[in-house]
Amino acid sequence: MAPDFEVHRHDETVHDHEHVHISHHCRGGSTGEAEHLVATHMHDHNHSPLEHAHTPHDNAEREHSHEAHIHDHAHPTRS
């Protein structure tokens, strides 16, 4: 483990923030140019308890909202 990593624990929590979805749209069929279509939505989702290590945050809440997440959209608060 890198010497500047901090080991810490996050308790289980349910919260909401904006989710961004990006899909590819092919213009002109399968040989046409592709463009990115962006959609956003908000809903509650959970984070299971977690212990991990990384370099210290400058602003944990702001940085967390910009990290990629994988969630079970069929059961967003029970994944």
Summary of the structure (lengths in Angstrom):
residues: 79
radius of gyration: 17.3
end to end distance: 28.2
largest distance: 52.0
contacts: 132
relative contact order: 0.29
helix: 10%
strand: 48%
